[in-house]
Amino acid sequence: MNLVITGTSSGIGQALARRFVEEGHDVWGLARRPQQAGGRFRTSVCDVSDWPAVERAAKEVAAQWTHVDGLVCCAGTQGAIGAAMNLSPEDWAATVRANLEGALFTVRAFFGALSRCPRRAKVVCFSGGGAASPRPNFSAYGVAKAGIVRLVETLAAEWRELPVDINAVAPGAISTAMTEQILRAGAGAAGEKELAAARKQLAAGGQPMDKVVALVAFLLSLQSDGLSGKFISAQWDDWKTFPARRQELMKSDVYTLRRITEDKKP
């Protein structure tokens, strides 16, 4: 496969790029920092929150590849940490842009290359803490990640008649630079609960990256054809049963963000 992965200079993006290259796929990494390219791994320096930069990167890829089989949007930042009313509005907005607009810009820029894929093309986006429930002191990050999940659902609905699947992955408590950022922020900004969880996570090594890689590999594969618009946990959901349940899942609201109401029936 020809895969474009954002955020490949560290964390989950880097782990995915390495694994897919090892498995014989061609990977084009996009990241803010320069990376060592070679063999099946190519790279572009790109800030995904900068539309012209993303557009330029897409043109670089198009000059070398006839199509893209899969796009994985991993780039993101925890950004502004602290009580929402104490944060700089500019910093808050910049965090949302980096995460939410970065995902949209990347999908938009590579949609043409995905549309030329000879099989069903795949897009995988990443949610994060705060996407499915409130996360005090991480409002900008949580709001952006919830927005990504709704963006995935919306695009899946718009693409219903197109041979492109898009899904969102909740990776779980993976130890990355974001975990270190919580420690640097301290209890005053992040809160005692978040600080204690970050310390425990680092001490234990965090949840397994292998589950994240396996879920992304599944969502990029032909096995996931027709599964689209879902919000899936790498650590907790039994996604290996999804191929046999595809029609059932696509007719229901399971693995989506929905409003819960009281049952008024007698």
C-alpha positions as CSV (number, residue, x, y, z in Angstrom):
1,M,0.0,0.0,0.0
2,N,0.9,3.7,-0.4
3,L,0.3,5.2,3.0
4,V,0.5,8.8,4.1
5,I,0.8,9.3,7.8
6,T,1.0,12.6,9.7
7,G,2.8,13.2,12.9
8,T,5.6,10.6,12.1
9,S,8.4,12.3,14.0
10,S,7.3,10.9,17.3
11,G,4.6,9.0,19.2
12,I,1.9,6.9,17.6
13,G,2.6,8.3,14.1
14,Q,6.2,7.3,14.3
15,A,5.3,3.8,15.6
16,L,2.9,3.3,12.8
17,A,5.3,4.4,10.1
18,R,8.0,2.1,11.3
19,R,5.7,-0.9,11.5
20,F,4.1,-0.4,8.1
21,V,7.5,0.1,6.5
22,E,8.8,-3.1,8.1
23,E,5.7,-4.9,6.6
24,G,6.7,-3.8,3.1
25,H,4.4,-0.8,2.6
26,D,5.5,2.5,1.2
27,V,5.0,5.3,3.7
28,W,5.1,9.1,3.3
29,G,5.5,10.8,6.6
30,L,4.4,14.4,7.3
31,A,5.8,16.1,10.4
32,R,6.9,19.5,11.6
33,R,10.4,18.3,12.2
34,P,12.8,16.9,9.6
35,Q,13.1,13.1,9.6
36,Q,15.5,10.6,8.2
37,A,14.1,9.2,5.0
38,G,15.2,6.1,3.1
39,G,14.0,3.0,1.5
40,R,10.2,2.8,1.6
41,F,10.0,5.8,3.9
42,R,9.7,9.3,2.4
43,T,9.0,12.5,4.2
44,S,7.9,16.1,3.9
45,V,8.2,18.8,6.6
46,C,4.7,20.1,7.1
47,D,2.6,21.8,9.7
48,V,-0.8,20.2,9.2
49,S,-2.6,23.3,10.6
50,D,-1.1,25.4,7.7
51,W,-3.3,24.7,4.6
52,P,-0.8,25.9,2.0
53,A,1.9,23.7,3.6
54,V,-0.4,20.7,3.5
55,E,-1.4,21.4,-0.1
56,R,2.3,21.6,-1.1
57,A,3.0,18.3,0.6
58,A,0.1,16.6,-1.2
59,K,1.5,17.9,-4.5
60,E,4.9,16.4,-3.6
61,V,3.3,13.0,-3.0
62,A,1.2,13.3,-6.2
63,A,4.4,13.9,-8.2
64,Q,5.7,10.5,-7.0
65,W,2.7,8.3,-6.4
66,T,-0.3,7.7,-8.8
67,H,-2.6,7.3,-5.8
68,V,-2.8,6.9,-2.0
69,D,-4.3,3.7,-0.5
70,G,-4.6,5.0,3.0
71,L,-4.3,8.2,5.0
72,V,-3.6,8.1,8.8
73,C,-4.0,11.5,10.6
74,C,-1.9,11.2,13.8
75,A,-0.5,14.7,14.1
76,G,-1.8,16.6,17.1
77,T,-0.8,18.4,20.3
78,Q,-2.3,18.7,23.8
79,G,-1.6,22.4,23.5
80,A,-3.1,24.7,26.1
81,I,-3.6,23.1,29.5
82,G,-5.5,24.6,32.3
83,A,-8.9,25.8,33.4
84,A,-10.6,27.1,30.2
85,M,-11.4,30.5,31.7
86,N,-7.7,31.0,32.6
87,L,-6.2,30.1,29.2
88,S,-5.2,32.6,26.6
89,P,-8.0,32.6,23.9
90,E,-5.3,32.6,21.3
91,D,-3.6,29.5,22.7
92,W,-6.9,27.7,23.1
93,A,-7.8,28.4,19.4
94,A,-4.3,27.4,18.2
95,T,-4.8,24.0,20.0
96,V,-8.1,23.4,18.2
97,R,-6.6,24.4,14.9
98,A,-3.7,22.1,15.2
99,N,-5.8,19.1,16.0
100,L,-9.2,19.6,14.2
101,E,-8.2,21.8,11.3
102,G,-5.1,19.7,10.8
103,A,-7.2,16.6,10.3
104,L,-9.6,18.3,7.9
105,F,-6.8,20.0,5.9
106,T,-5.0,16.7,5.5
107,V,-8.0,14.7,4.4
108,R,-9.0,17.5,2.0
109,A,-5.5,17.8,0.5
110,F,-5.2,14.0,-0.1
111,F,-8.8,13.3,-1.1
112,G,-8.0,13.4,-4.8
113,A,-5.1,10.9,-4.4
114,L,-7.4,8.7,-2.3
115,S,-10.1,8.8,-4.9
116,R,-7.7,7.4,-7.5
117,C,-7.0,4.3,-5.4
118,P,-7.8,1.1,-7.4
119,R,-9.5,-0.4,-4.3
120,R,-11.5,1.1,-1.4
121,A,-9.4,3.8,0.0
122,K,-9.1,4.2,3.8
123,V,-8.8,7.2,6.2
124,V,-8.0,6.8,9.9
125,C,-8.2,9.7,12.3
126,F,-7.3,9.8,16.0
127,S,-9.5,11.0,18.8
128,G,-8.1,11.4,22.3
129,G,-8.9,12.1,25.9
130,G,-11.9,14.3,26.2
131,A,-13.6,13.2,23.0
132,A,-16.3,11.1,24.6
133,S,-16.5,12.6,28.1
134,P,-15.6,15.9,29.7
135,R,-11.9,16.4,30.6
136,P,-11.3,19.3,32.9
137,N,-8.3,21.4,32.2
138,F,-7.9,20.0,28.7
139,S,-10.9,21.7,27.1
140,A,-9.2,22.7,23.8
141,Y,-7.7,19.3,23.2
142,G,-11.0,17.5,24.2
143,V,-13.2,19.8,22.1
144,A,-10.9,19.3,19.1
145,K,-10.9,15.5,19.4
146,A,-14.7,15.4,19.8
147,G,-14.8,17.5,16.7
148,I,-12.6,15.0,14.8
149,V,-15.1,12.2,15.7
150,R,-18.0,14.2,14.4
151,L,-16.0,15.1,11.3
152,V,-15.4,11.4,10.7
153,E,-19.1,10.6,11.0
154,T,-20.0,13.5,8.7
155,L,-17.6,12.6,6.0
156,A,-18.6,9.0,6.2
157,A,-22.2,10.2,5.5
158,E,-21.1,12.4,2.6
159,W,-19.0,9.6,1.1
160,R,-21.7,6.9,1.5
161,E,-21.7,6.3,-2.3
162,L,-18.0,6.6,-2.7
163,P,-15.3,3.8,-2.3
164,V,-13.7,5.5,0.7
165,D,-14.0,4.4,4.3
166,I,-13.2,6.8,7.2
167,N,-13.0,5.9,10.9
168,A,-11.8,7.3,14.2
169,V,-9.5,5.5,16.7
170,A,-9.4,6.0,20.4
171,P,-5.8,4.9,21.2
172,G,-6.0,4.7,24.9
173,A,-3.4,5.9,27.5
174,I,-0.3,5.5,25.3
175,S,2.8,7.0,26.8
176,T,4.0,9.7,24.4
177,A,5.4,13.2,24.6
178,M,1.9,14.3,25.6
179,T,2.2,12.4,28.8
180,E,5.5,14.2,29.6
181,Q,3.7,17.5,28.9
182,I,1.2,16.8,31.7
183,L,4.0,16.3,34.1
184,R,5.6,19.6,33.1
185,A,2.3,21.4,33.4
186,G,1.9,20.2,37.0
187,A,-1.1,19.9,39.2
188,G,-1.8,23.7,39.0
189,A,-2.7,23.5,35.3
190,A,-3.5,19.8,34.6
191,G,-5.1,19.0,38.0
192,E,-4.1,16.5,40.6
193,K,-6.1,13.6,39.0
194,E,-4.4,14.1,35.6
195,L,-1.0,14.4,37.1
196,A,-1.4,11.3,39.2
197,A,-2.7,9.3,36.1
198,A,0.3,10.5,34.0
199,R,2.8,9.5,36.7
200,K,1.1,6.0,37.0
201,Q,1.0,5.6,33.2
202,L,4.7,6.4,32.8
203,A,5.6,4.1,35.7
204,A,3.6,1.2,34.2
205,G,4.7,1.9,30.6
206,G,1.2,2.9,29.4
207,Q,-1.3,0.8,27.4
208,P,0.1,-1.4,24.6
209,M,1.0,0.3,21.3
210,D,0.5,-3.1,19.5
211,K,-3.2,-2.9,19.9
212,V,-3.3,0.6,18.3
213,V,-1.1,-0.7,15.4
214,A,-3.3,-3.8,14.9
215,L,-6.5,-1.7,14.8
216,V,-5.1,0.8,12.3
217,A,-3.8,-2.1,10.2
218,F,-7.3,-3.6,10.2
219,L,-8.9,-0.3,9.3
220,L,-6.5,0.1,6.4
221,S,-7.1,-3.5,5.1
222,L,-9.7,-4.9,2.8
223,Q,-11.3,-6.7,5.8
224,S,-12.8,-3.4,6.9
225,D,-14.4,-2.6,3.5
226,G,-17.7,-0.9,4.1
227,L,-17.1,-0.1,7.8
228,S,-17.2,3.7,8.0
229,G,-18.0,6.5,10.4
230,K,-17.2,4.6,13.5
231,F,-15.4,5.6,16.7
232,I,-13.4,2.6,17.9
233,S,-11.3,1.9,21.0
234,A,-8.0,0.2,20.3
235,Q,-7.8,-1.1,23.9
236,W,-11.4,-2.2,24.7
237,D,-13.5,-2.8,21.6
238,D,-13.8,-6.3,20.0
239,W,-13.1,-5.0,16.5
240,K,-11.9,-8.4,15.3
241,T,-15.6,-9.4,15.1
242,F,-16.5,-6.3,13.0
243,P,-16.1,-7.9,9.5
244,A,-18.8,-10.5,10.2
245,R,-21.1,-7.8,11.8
246,R,-20.5,-5.1,9.2
247,Q,-24.1,-4.8,8.0
248,E,-25.5,-4.8,11.5
249,L,-23.0,-2.2,12.7
250,M,-23.6,0.1,9.8
251,K,-27.4,0.1,10.5
252,S,-26.9,1.1,14.2
253,D,-25.5,4.0,16.2
254,V,-23.1,1.8,18.1
255,Y,-19.5,3.1,18.1
256,T,-20.6,6.6,17.5
257,L,-21.2,9.8,19.5
258,R,-24.9,10.3,20.2
259,R,-27.2,12.1,22.6
260,I,-28.6,9.9,25.4
261,T,-32.2,10.6,26.4
262,E,-34.5,9.3,29.1
263,D,-36.9,6.5,28.2
264,K,-40.3,8.1,28.4
265,K,-42.2,5.0,27.4
266,P,-44.6,3.5,30.0
